[in-house]
Amino acid sequence: MGIAQNLKATHTVGESVRRVADEVAGVDNRVTGVDEKVASVGDKVASVDNAVKGVDDRVANVDERVRVVGDRVTEVIRGA
């Protein structure tokens, strides 16, 4: 192989390596995008969890109030 052919072969390999590197970078960017979306979904799930906890706390508060009212009704019935 002559010098010109070696240079052409090296140039072709270099082009191929650059194309593969560009493709890998593109895949990496897409993976990063997916990671960001997954993190966003995780944040939304945490937000929903917090909202559900708030509802649970409110239900527990209502349950306690109902229990207190029930106790008072029982006291009134016993006193009658």
PDB file of N, CA, C and O in Angstrom:
ATOM      1  N   MET A   1       0.844  -1.170   0.000  1.00  0.00           N
ATOM      2  CA  MET A   1       0.000   0.000   0.000  1.00  0.00           C
ATOM      3  C   MET A   1       0.889   1.233   0.000  1.00  0.00           C
ATOM      4  O   MET A   1       1.879   1.307   0.729  1.00  0.00           O
ATOM      5  N   GLY A   2       0.521   2.191  -0.824  1.00  0.00           N
ATOM      6  CA  GLY A   2       1.307   3.415  -0.880  1.00  0.00           C
ATOM      7  C   GLY A   2       0.869   4.401   0.181  1.00  0.00           C
ATOM      8  O   GLY A   2      -0.131   4.194   0.869  1.00  0.00           O
ATOM      9  N   ILE A   3       1.626   5.473   0.305  1.00  0.00           N
ATOM     10  CA  ILE A   3       1.335   6.511   1.299  1.00  0.00           C
ATOM     11  C   ILE A   3      -0.055   7.107   1.063  1.00  0.00           C
ATOM     12  O   ILE A   3      -0.801   7.336   2.015  1.00  0.00           O
ATOM     13  N   ALA A   4      -0.396   7.355  -0.179  1.00  0.00           N
ATOM     14  CA  ALA A   4      -1.703   7.937  -0.506  1.00  0.00           C
ATOM     15  C   ALA A   4      -2.826   7.008  -0.069  1.00  0.00           C
ATOM     16  O   ALA A   4      -3.833   7.460   0.476  1.00  0.00           O
ATOM     17  N   GLN A   5      -2.656   5.710  -0.307  1.00  0.00           N
ATOM     18  CA  GLN A   5      -3.690   4.748   0.088  1.00  0.00           C
ATOM     19  C   GLN A   5      -3.789   4.661   1.608  1.00  0.00           C
ATOM     20  O   GLN A   5      -4.886   4.566   2.158  1.00  0.00           O
ATOM     21  N   ASN A   6      -2.652   4.691   2.280  1.00  0.00           N
ATOM     22  CA  ASN A   6      -2.661   4.674   3.751  1.00  0.00           C
ATOM     23  C   ASN A   6      -3.380   5.889   4.298  1.00  0.00           C
ATOM     24  O   ASN A   6      -4.178   5.779   5.229  1.00  0.00           O
ATOM     25  N   LEU A   7      -3.097   7.063   3.715  1.00  0.00           N
ATOM     26  CA  LEU A   7      -3.751   8.289   4.168  1.00  0.00           C
ATOM     27  C   LEU A   7      -5.255   8.219   3.925  1.00  0.00           C
ATOM     28  O   LEU A   7      -6.043   8.636   4.774  1.00  0.00           O
ATOM     29  N   LYS A   8      -5.660   7.685   2.753  1.00  0.00           N
ATOM     30  CA  LYS A   8      -7.080   7.561   2.441  1.00  0.00           C
ATOM     31  C   LYS A   8      -7.745   6.592   3.413  1.00  0.00           C
ATOM     32  O   LYS A   8      -8.830   6.874   3.922  1.00  0.00           O
ATOM     33  N   ALA A   9      -7.108   5.460   3.673  1.00  0.00           N
ATOM     34  CA  ALA A   9      -7.658   4.475   4.610  1.00  0.00           C
ATOM     35  C   ALA A   9      -7.769   5.091   6.007  1.00  0.00           C
ATOM     36  O   ALA A   9      -8.779   4.912   6.687  1.00  0.00           O
ATOM     37  N   THR A  10      -6.742   5.810   6.428  1.00  0.00           N
ATOM     38  CA  THR A  10      -6.759   6.465   7.742  1.00  0.00           C
ATOM     39  C   THR A  10      -7.874   7.501   7.801  1.00  0.00           C
ATOM     40  O   THR A  10      -8.572   7.614   8.808  1.00  0.00           O
ATOM     41  N   HIS A  11      -8.038   8.259   6.716  1.00  0.00           N
ATOM     42  CA  HIS A  11      -9.099   9.270   6.656  1.00  0.00           C
ATOM     43  C   HIS A  11     -10.470   8.603   6.762  1.00  0.00           C
ATOM     44  O   HIS A  11     -11.347   9.091   7.475  1.00  0.00           O
ATOM     45  N   THR A  12     -10.654   7.489   6.055  1.00  0.00           N
ATOM     46  CA  THR A  12     -11.935   6.772   6.081  1.00  0.00           C
ATOM     47  C   THR A  12     -12.220   6.236   7.479  1.00  0.00           C
ATOM     48  O   THR A  12     -13.343   6.345   7.972  1.00  0.00           O
ATOM     49  N   VAL A  13     -11.209   5.660   8.114  1.00  0.00           N
ATOM     50  CA  VAL A  13     -11.372   5.158   9.484  1.00  0.00           C
ATOM     51  C   VAL A  13     -11.685   6.319  10.423  1.00  0.00           C
ATOM     52  O   VAL A  13     -12.555   6.211  11.287  1.00  0.00           O
ATOM     53  N   GLY A  14     -10.973   7.426  10.248  1.00  0.00           N
ATOM     54  CA  GLY A  14     -11.236   8.600  11.093  1.00  0.00           C
ATOM     55  C   GLY A  14     -12.663   9.092  10.928  1.00  0.00           C
ATOM     56  O   GLY A  14     -13.316   9.446  11.909  1.00  0.00           O
ATOM     57  N   GLU A  15     -13.157   9.118   9.684  1.00  0.00           N
ATOM     58  CA  GLU A  15     -14.547   9.528   9.416  1.00  0.00           C
ATOM     59  C   GLU A  15     -15.515   8.583  10.127  1.00  0.00           C
ATOM     60  O   GLU A  15     -16.480   9.014  10.757  1.00  0.00           O
ATOM     61  N   SER A  16     -15.234   7.288  10.011  1.00  0.00           N
ATOM     62  CA  SER A  16     -16.099   6.288  10.647  1.00  0.00           C
ATOM     63  C   SER A  16     -16.106   6.463  12.156  1.00  0.00           C
ATOM     64  O   SER A  16     -17.160   6.394  12.789  1.00  0.00           O
ATOM     65  N   VAL A  17     -14.947   6.688  12.727  1.00  0.00           N
ATOM     66  CA  VAL A  17     -14.842   6.890  14.179  1.00  0.00           C
ATOM     67  C   VAL A  17     -15.621   8.135  14.583  1.00  0.00           C
ATOM     68  O   VAL A  17     -16.326   8.121  15.592  1.00  0.00           O
ATOM     69  N   ARG A  18     -15.502   9.222  13.802  1.00  0.00           N
ATOM     70  CA  ARG A  18     -16.239  10.451  14.108  1.00  0.00           C
ATOM     71  C   ARG A  18     -17.754  10.215  14.037  1.00  0.00           C
ATOM     72  O   ARG A  18     -18.499  10.691  14.894  1.00  0.00           O
ATOM     73  N   ARG A  19     -18.207   9.478  13.009  1.00  0.00           N
ATOM     74  CA  ARG A  19     -19.640   9.193  12.878  1.00  0.00           C
ATOM     75  C   ARG A  19     -20.146   8.366  14.064  1.00  0.00           C
ATOM     76  O   ARG A  19     -21.211   8.637  14.620  1.00  0.00           O
ATOM     77  N   VAL A  20     -19.367   7.361  14.434  1.00  0.00           N
ATOM     78  CA  VAL A  20     -19.757   6.537  15.585  1.00  0.00           C
ATOM     79  C   VAL A  20     -19.784   7.393  16.855  1.00  0.00           C
ATOM     80  O   VAL A  20     -20.695   7.270  17.673  1.00  0.00           O
ATOM     81  N   ALA A  21     -18.794   8.248  17.013  1.00  0.00           N
ATOM     82  CA  ALA A  21     -18.753   9.128  18.187  1.00  0.00           C
ATOM     83  C   ALA A  21     -19.966  10.057  18.206  1.00  0.00           C
ATOM     84  O   ALA A  21     -20.547  10.296  19.265  1.00  0.00           O
ATOM     85  N   ASP A  22     -20.347  10.576  17.048  1.00  0.00           N
ATOM     86  CA  ASP A  22     -21.537  11.429  16.958  1.00  0.00           C
ATOM     87  C   ASP A  22     -22.796  10.644  17.328  1.00  0.00           C
ATOM     88  O   ASP A  22     -23.666  11.150  18.036  1.00  0.00           O
ATOM     89  N   GLU A  23     -22.882   9.406  16.842  1.00  0.00           N
ATOM     90  CA  GLU A  23     -24.040   8.578  17.162  1.00  0.00           C
ATOM     91  C   GLU A  23     -24.086   8.263  18.656  1.00  0.00           C
ATOM     92  O   GLU A  23     -25.150   8.304  19.274  1.00  0.00           O
ATOM     93  N   VAL A  24     -22.939   7.952  19.224  1.00  0.00           N
ATOM     94  CA  VAL A  24     -22.870   7.674  20.665  1.00  0.00           C
ATOM     95  C   VAL A  24     -23.283   8.916  21.450  1.00  0.00           C
ATOM     96  O   VAL A  24     -24.015   8.812  22.434  1.00  0.00           O
ATOM     97  N   ALA A  25     -22.823  10.076  21.026  1.00  0.00           N
ATOM     98  CA  ALA A  25     -23.201  11.325  21.701  1.00  0.00           C
ATOM     99  C   ALA A  25     -24.709  11.540  21.597  1.00  0.00           C
ATOM    100  O   ALA A  25     -25.344  11.984  22.553  1.00  0.00           O
ATOM    101  N   GLY A  26     -25.280  11.225  20.436  1.00  0.00           N
ATOM    102  CA  GLY A  26     -26.731  11.354  20.269  1.00  0.00           C
ATOM    103  C   GLY A  26     -27.490  10.422  21.193  1.00  0.00           C
ATOM    104  O   GLY A  26     -28.488  10.811  21.800  1.00  0.00           O
ATOM    105  N   VAL A  27     -27.012   9.188  21.296  1.00  0.00           N
ATOM    106  CA  VAL A  27     -27.649   8.229  22.204  1.00  0.00           C
ATOM    107  C   VAL A  27     -27.509   8.712  23.642  1.00  0.00           C
ATOM    108  O   VAL A  27     -28.459   8.646  24.422  1.00  0.00           O
ATOM    109  N   ASP A  28     -26.327   9.194  23.984  1.00  0.00           N
ATOM    110  CA  ASP A  28     -26.097   9.708  25.338  1.00  0.00           C
ATOM    111  C   ASP A  28     -27.056  10.849  25.650  1.00  0.00           C
ATOM    112  O   ASP A  28     -27.604  10.912  26.751  1.00  0.00           O
ATOM    113  N   ASN A  29     -27.264  11.745  24.699  1.00  0.00           N
ATOM    114  CA  ASN A  29     -28.205  12.851  24.902  1.00  0.00           C
ATOM    115  C   ASN A  29     -29.625  12.336  25.088  1.00  0.00           C
ATOM    116  O   ASN A  29     -30.374  12.861  25.913  1.00  0.00           O
ATOM    117  N   ARG A  30     -29.997  11.315  24.329  1.00  0.00           N
ATOM    118  CA  ARG A  30     -31.346  10.755  24.485  1.00  0.00           C
ATOM    119  C   ARG A  30     -31.490  10.078  25.839  1.00  0.00           C
ATOM    120  O   ARG A  30     -32.530  10.199  26.487  1.00  0.00           O
ATOM    121  N   VAL A  31     -30.456   9.368  26.271  1.00  0.00           N
ATOM    122  CA  VAL A  31     -30.494   8.725  27.593  1.00  0.00           C
ATOM    123  C   VAL A  31     -30.610   9.790  28.684  1.00  0.00           C
ATOM    124  O   VAL A  31     -31.370   9.628  29.639  1.00  0.00           O
ATOM    125  N   THR A  32     -29.861  10.866  28.536  1.00  0.00           N
ATOM    126  CA  THR A  32     -29.948  11.962  29.507  1.00  0.00           C
ATOM    127  C   THR A  32     -31.368  12.520  29.526  1.00  0.00           C
ATOM    128  O   THR A  32     -31.902  12.817  30.594  1.00  0.00           O
ATOM    129  N   GLY A  33     -31.981  12.662  28.357  1.00  0.00           N
ATOM    130  CA  GLY A  33     -33.360  13.143  28.288  1.00  0.00           C
ATOM    131  C   GLY A  33     -34.316  12.200  29.002  1.00  0.00           C
ATOM    132  O   GLY A  33     -35.227  12.638  29.706  1.00  0.00           O
ATOM    133  N   VAL A  34     -34.102  10.901  28.816  1.00  0.00           N
ATOM    134  CA  VAL A  34     -34.952   9.917  29.503  1.00  0.00           C
ATOM    135  C   VAL A  34     -34.732  10.008  31.014  1.00  0.00           C
ATOM    136  O   VAL A  34     -35.691   9.968  31.785  1.00  0.00           O
ATOM    137  N   ASP A  35     -33.481  10.130  31.434  1.00  0.00           N
ATOM    138  CA  ASP A  35     -33.186  10.271  32.869  1.00  0.00           C
ATOM    139  C   ASP A  35     -33.913  11.469  33.458  1.00  0.00           C
ATOM    140  O   ASP A  35     -34.465  11.390  34.555  1.00  0.00           O
ATOM    141  N   GLU A  36     -33.912  12.586  32.723  1.00  0.00           N
ATOM    142  CA  GLU A  36     -34.589  13.786  33.205  1.00  0.00           C
ATOM    143  C   GLU A  36     -36.094  13.558  33.299  1.00  0.00           C
ATOM    144  O   GLU A  36     -36.740  14.019  34.240  1.00  0.00           O
ATOM    145  N   LYS A  37     -36.650  12.845  32.319  1.00  0.00           N
ATOM    146  CA  LYS A  37     -38.087  12.556  32.364  1.00  0.00           C
ATOM    147  C   LYS A  37     -38.424  11.645  33.531  1.00  0.00           C
ATOM    148  O   LYS A  37     -39.433  11.842  34.208  1.00  0.00           O
ATOM    149  N   VAL A  38     -37.571  10.639  33.771  1.00  0.00           N
ATOM    150  CA  VAL A  38     -37.792   9.738  34.904  1.00  0.00           C
ATOM    151  C   VAL A  38     -37.720  10.520  36.216  1.00  0.00           C
ATOM    152  O   VAL A  38     -38.527  10.296  37.118  1.00  0.00           O
ATOM    153  N   ALA A  39     -36.766  11.427  36.323  1.00  0.00           N
ATOM    154  CA  ALA A  39     -36.655  12.252  37.534  1.00  0.00           C
ATOM    155  C   ALA A  39     -37.899  13.104  37.700  1.00  0.00           C
ATOM    156  O   ALA A  39     -38.394  13.274  38.814  1.00  0.00           O
ATOM    157  N   SER A  40     -38.411  13.643  36.594  1.00  0.00           N
ATOM    158  CA  SER A  40     -39.621  14.453  36.646  1.00  0.00           C
ATOM    159  C   SER A  40     -40.818  13.627  37.117  1.00  0.00           C
ATOM    160  O   SER A  40     -41.628  14.084  37.923  1.00  0.00           O
ATOM    161  N   VAL A  41     -40.909  12.404  36.598  1.00  0.00           N
ATOM    162  CA  VAL A  41     -41.992  11.514  37.036  1.00  0.00           C
ATOM    163  C   VAL A  41     -41.836  11.205  38.524  1.00  0.00           C
ATOM    164  O   VAL A  41     -42.817  11.174  39.266  1.00  0.00           O
ATOM    165  N   GLY A  42     -40.600  10.980  38.950  1.00  0.00           N
ATOM    166  CA  GLY A  42     -40.347  10.731  40.380  1.00  0.00           C
ATOM    167  C   GLY A  42     -40.788  11.899  41.238  1.00  0.00           C
ATOM    168  O   GLY A  42     -41.360  11.704  42.310  1.00  0.00           O
ATOM    169  N   ASP A  43     -40.524  13.115  40.773  1.00  0.00           N
ATOM    170  CA  ASP A  43     -40.968  14.304  41.498  1.00  0.00           C
ATOM    171  C   ASP A  43     -42.490  14.365  41.570  1.00  0.00           C
ATOM    172  O   ASP A  43     -43.061  14.710  42.604  1.00  0.00           O
ATOM    173  N   LYS A  44     -43.137  14.026  40.463  1.00  0.00           N
ATOM    174  CA  LYS A  44     -44.609  14.041  40.441  1.00  0.00           C
ATOM    175  C   LYS A  44     -45.179  12.985  41.367  1.00  0.00           C
ATOM    176  O   LYS A  44     -46.172  13.229  42.052  1.00  0.00           O
ATOM    177  N   VAL A  45     -44.556  11.802  41.394  1.00  0.00           N
ATOM    178  CA  VAL A  45     -45.009  10.738  42.294  1.00  0.00           C
ATOM    179  C   VAL A  45     -44.860  11.194  43.750  1.00  0.00           C
ATOM    180  O   VAL A  45     -45.747  10.959  44.570  1.00  0.00           O
ATOM    181  N   ALA A  46     -43.746  11.840  44.062  1.00  0.00           N
ATOM    182  CA  ALA A  46     -43.535  12.346  45.422  1.00  0.00           C
ATOM    183  C   ALA A  46     -44.601  13.383  45.770  1.00  0.00           C
ATOM    184  O   ALA A  46     -45.099  13.415  46.895  1.00  0.00           O
ATOM    185  N   SER A  47     -44.945  14.223  44.809  1.00  0.00           N
ATOM    186  CA  SER A  47     -45.971  15.231  45.033  1.00  0.00           C
ATOM    187  C   SER A  47     -47.325  14.579  45.308  1.00  0.00           C
ATOM    188  O   SER A  47     -48.060  14.995  46.203  1.00  0.00           O
ATOM    189  N   VAL A  48     -47.639  13.545  44.519  1.00  0.00           N
ATOM    190  CA  VAL A  48     -48.902  12.826  44.733  1.00  0.00           C
ATOM    191  C   VAL A  48     -48.885  12.138  46.092  1.00  0.00           C
ATOM    192  O   VAL A  48     -49.887  12.149  46.806  1.00  0.00           O
ATOM    193  N   ASP A  49     -47.751  11.539  46.453  1.00  0.00           N
ATOM    194  CA  ASP A  49     -47.628  10.898  47.765  1.00  0.00           C
ATOM    195  C   ASP A  49     -47.900  11.901  48.879  1.00  0.00           C
ATOM    196  O   ASP A  49     -48.604  11.595  49.841  1.00  0.00           O
ATOM    197  N   ASN A  50     -47.339  13.101  48.745  1.00  0.00           N
ATOM    198  CA  ASN A  50     -47.572  14.142  49.753  1.00  0.00           C
ATOM    199  C   ASN A  50     -49.040  14.538  49.814  1.00  0.00           C
ATOM    200  O   ASN A  50     -49.590  14.747  50.895  1.00  0.00           O
ATOM    201  N   ALA A  51     -49.670  14.640  48.650  1.00  0.00           N
ATOM    202  CA  ALA A  51     -51.092  14.994  48.611  1.00  0.00           C
ATOM    203  C   ALA A  51     -51.932  13.901  49.272  1.00  0.00           C
ATOM    204  O   ALA A  51     -52.864  14.197  50.021  1.00  0.00           O
ATOM    205  N   VAL A  52     -51.601  12.638  48.993  1.00  0.00           N
ATOM    206  CA  VAL A  52     -52.328  11.519  49.606  1.00  0.00           C
ATOM    207  C   VAL A  52     -52.121  11.529  51.110  1.00  0.00           C
ATOM    208  O   VAL A  52     -53.059  11.281  51.868  1.00  0.00           O
ATOM    209  N   LYS A  53     -50.898  11.813  51.550  1.00  0.00           N
ATOM    210  CA  LYS A  53     -50.636  11.888  52.995  1.00  0.00           C
ATOM    211  C   LYS A  53     -51.485  12.989  53.623  1.00  0.00           C
ATOM    212  O   LYS A  53     -52.027  12.819  54.715  1.00  0.00           O
ATOM    213  N   GLY A  54     -51.596  14.120  52.922  1.00  0.00           N
ATOM    214  CA  GLY A  54     -52.438  15.202  53.434  1.00  0.00           C
ATOM    215  C   GLY A  54     -53.890  14.778  53.556  1.00  0.00           C
ATOM    216  O   GLY A  54     -54.561  15.118  54.530  1.00  0.00           O
ATOM    217  N   VAL A  55     -54.376  14.037  52.570  1.00  0.00           N
ATOM    218  CA  VAL A  55     -55.751  13.534  52.619  1.00  0.00           C
ATOM    219  C   VAL A  55     -55.893  12.536  53.764  1.00  0.00           C
ATOM    220  O   VAL A  55     -56.876  12.572  54.505  1.00  0.00           O
ATOM    221  N   ASP A  56     -54.923  11.653  53.908  1.00  0.00           N
ATOM    222  CA  ASP A  56     -54.958  10.683  55.015  1.00  0.00           C
ATOM    223  C   ASP A  56     -55.022  11.398  56.363  1.00  0.00           C
ATOM    224  O   ASP A  56     -55.777  10.998  57.249  1.00  0.00           O
ATOM    225  N   ASP A  57     -54.225  12.459  56.513  1.00  0.00           N
ATOM    226  CA  ASP A  57     -54.235  13.220  57.760  1.00  0.00           C
ATOM    227  C   ASP A  57     -55.607  13.843  58.011  1.00  0.00           C
ATOM    228  O   ASP A  57     -56.098  13.850  59.140  1.00  0.00           O
ATOM    229  N   ARG A  58     -56.218  14.365  56.949  1.00  0.00           N
ATOM    230  CA  ARG A  58     -57.552  14.969  57.094  1.00  0.00           C
ATOM    231  C   ARG A  58     -58.598  13.928  57.467  1.00  0.00           C
ATOM    232  O   ARG A  58     -59.461  14.175  58.310  1.00  0.00           O
ATOM    233  N   VAL A  59     -58.513  12.755  56.828  1.00  0.00           N
ATOM    234  CA  VAL A  59     -59.450  11.676  57.148  1.00  0.00           C
ATOM    235  C   VAL A  59     -59.271  11.253  58.601  1.00  0.00           C
ATOM    236  O   VAL A  59     -60.256  11.038  59.308  1.00  0.00           O
ATOM    237  N   ALA A  60     -58.037  11.132  59.048  1.00  0.00           N
ATOM    238  CA  ALA A  60     -57.774  10.759  60.443  1.00  0.00           C
ATOM    239  C   ALA A  60     -58.353  11.815  61.391  1.00  0.00           C
ATOM    240  O   ALA A  60     -58.898  11.483  62.444  1.00  0.00           O
ATOM    241  N   ASN A  61     -58.228  13.084  61.007  1.00  0.00           N
ATOM    242  CA  ASN A  61     -58.784  14.167  61.823  1.00  0.00           C
ATOM    243  C   ASN A  61     -60.303  14.051  61.900  1.00  0.00           C
ATOM    244  O   ASN A  61     -60.887  14.210  62.972  1.00  0.00           O
ATOM    245  N   VAL A  62     -60.945  13.773  60.757  1.00  0.00           N
ATOM    246  CA  VAL A  62     -62.402  13.608  60.736  1.00  0.00           C
ATOM    247  C   VAL A  62     -62.797  12.388  61.568  1.00  0.00           C
ATOM    248  O   VAL A  62     -63.769  12.439  62.322  1.00  0.00           O
ATOM    249  N   ASP A  63     -62.054  11.302  61.433  1.00  0.00           N
ATOM    250  CA  ASP A  63     -62.335  10.097  62.233  1.00  0.00           C
ATOM    251  C   ASP A  63     -62.293  10.420  63.725  1.00  0.00           C
ATOM    252  O   ASP A  63     -63.157   9.981  64.484  1.00  0.00           O
ATOM    253  N   GLU A  64     -61.295  11.181  64.139  1.00  0.00           N
ATOM    254  CA  GLU A  64     -61.169  11.548  65.554  1.00  0.00           C
ATOM    255  C   GLU A  64     -62.348  12.405  65.993  1.00  0.00           C
ATOM    256  O   GLU A  64     -62.890  12.209  67.080  1.00  0.00           O
ATOM    257  N   ARG A  65     -62.742  13.344  65.158  1.00  0.00           N
ATOM    258  CA  ARG A  65     -63.899  14.195  65.502  1.00  0.00           C
ATOM    259  C   ARG A  65     -65.177  13.370  65.617  1.00  0.00           C
ATOM    260  O   ARG A  65     -65.989  13.593  66.515  1.00  0.00           O
ATOM    261  N   VAL A  66     -65.354  12.412  64.700  1.00  0.00           N
ATOM    262  CA  VAL A  66     -66.532  11.540  64.757  1.00  0.00           C
ATOM    263  C   VAL A  66     -66.498  10.715  66.038  1.00  0.00           C
ATOM    264  O   VAL A  66     -67.532  10.521  66.677  1.00  0.00           O
ATOM    265  N   ARG A  67     -65.335  10.234  66.412  1.00  0.00           N
ATOM    266  CA  ARG A  67     -65.215   9.454  67.654  1.00  0.00           C
ATOM    267  C   ARG A  67     -65.589  10.299  68.859  1.00  0.00           C
ATOM    268  O   ARG A  67     -66.302   9.831  69.747  1.00  0.00           O
ATOM    269  N   VAL A  68     -65.112  11.548  68.902  1.00  0.00           N
ATOM    270  CA  VAL A  68     -65.420  12.455  70.014  1.00  0.00           C
ATOM    271  C   VAL A  68     -66.922  12.718  70.076  1.00  0.00           C
ATOM    272  O   VAL A  68     -67.514  12.698  71.156  1.00  0.00           O
ATOM    273  N   VAL A  69     -67.535  12.964  68.927  1.00  0.00           N
ATOM    274  CA  VAL A  69     -68.982  13.200  68.903  1.00  0.00           C
ATOM    275  C   VAL A  69     -69.717  11.948  69.358  1.00  0.00           C
ATOM    276  O   VAL A  69     -70.689  12.028  70.108  1.00  0.00           O
ATOM    277  N   GLY A  70     -69.249  10.790  68.900  1.00  0.00           N
ATOM    278  CA  GLY A  70     -69.879   9.532  69.322  1.00  0.00           C
ATOM    279  C   GLY A  70     -69.784   9.343  70.824  1.00  0.00           C
ATOM    280  O   GLY A  70     -70.741   8.898  71.457  1.00  0.00           O
ATOM    281  N   ASP A  71     -68.624   9.682  71.405  1.00  0.00           N
ATOM    282  CA  ASP A  71     -68.461   9.585  72.864  1.00  0.00           C
ATOM    283  C   ASP A  71     -69.430  10.515  73.570  1.00  0.00           C
ATOM    284  O   ASP A  71     -70.025  10.132  74.578  1.00  0.00           O
ATOM    285  N   ARG A  72     -69.598  11.711  73.069  1.00  0.00           N
ATOM    286  CA  ARG A  72     -70.520  12.675  73.692  1.00  0.00           C
ATOM    287  C   ARG A  72     -71.971  12.189  73.591  1.00  0.00           C
ATOM    288  O   ARG A  72     -72.745  12.308  74.541  1.00  0.00           O
ATOM    289  N   VAL A  73     -72.325  11.638  72.419  1.00  0.00           N
ATOM    290  CA  VAL A  73     -73.683  11.107  72.255  1.00  0.00           C
ATOM    291  C   VAL A  73     -73.899   9.974  73.263  1.00  0.00           C
ATOM    292  O   VAL A  73     -74.955   9.899  73.891  1.00  0.00           O
ATOM    293  N   THR A  74     -72.923   9.108  73.417  1.00  0.00           N
ATOM    294  CA  THR A  74     -73.023   8.012  74.386  1.00  0.00           C
ATOM    295  C   THR A  74     -73.218   8.547  75.786  1.00  0.00           C
ATOM    296  O   THR A  74     -74.031   8.015  76.542  1.00  0.00           O
ATOM    297  N   GLU A  75     -72.478   9.608  76.155  1.00  0.00           N
ATOM    298  CA  GLU A  75     -72.612  10.217  77.487  1.00  0.00           C
ATOM    299  C   GLU A  75     -74.017  10.784  77.667  1.00  0.00           C
ATOM    300  O   GLU A  75     -74.606  10.639  78.739  1.00  0.00           O
ATOM    301  N   VAL A  76     -74.560  11.424  76.642  1.00  0.00           N
ATOM    302  CA  VAL A  76     -75.890  12.005  76.723  1.00  0.00           C
ATOM    303  C   VAL A  76     -76.930  10.905  76.891  1.00  0.00           C
ATOM    304  O   VAL A  76     -77.863  11.047  77.680  1.00  0.00           O
ATOM    305  N   ILE A  77     -76.774   9.816  76.158  1.00  0.00           N
ATOM    306  CA  ILE A  77     -77.725   8.705  76.247  1.00  0.00           C
ATOM    307  C   ILE A  77     -77.674   8.078  77.631  1.00  0.00           C
ATOM    308  O   ILE A  77     -78.713   7.742  78.198  1.00  0.00           O
ATOM    309  N   ARG A  78     -76.480   7.918  78.178  1.00  0.00           N
ATOM    310  CA  ARG A  78     -76.346   7.326  79.521  1.00  0.00           C
ATOM    311  C   ARG A  78     -76.919   8.249  80.600  1.00  0.00           C
ATOM    312  O   ARG A  78     -77.455   7.790  81.609  1.00  0.00           O
ATOM    313  N   GLY A  79     -76.797   9.539  80.369  1.00  0.00           N
ATOM    314  CA  GLY A  79     -77.292  10.511  81.347  1.00  0.00           C
ATOM    315  C   GLY A  79     -78.799  10.684  81.291  1.00  0.00           C
ATOM    316  O   GLY A  79     -79.393  11.212  82.232  1.00  0.00           O
ATOM    317  N   ALA A  80     -79.425  10.253  80.211  1.00  0.00           N
ATOM    318  CA  ALA A  80     -80.870  10.474  80.042  1.00  0.00           C
ATOM    319  C   ALA A  80     -81.697   9.526  80.825  1.00  0.00           C
ATOM    320  O   ALA A  80     -82.925   9.595  80.779  1.00  0.00           O
TER     321      ALA A  80
END
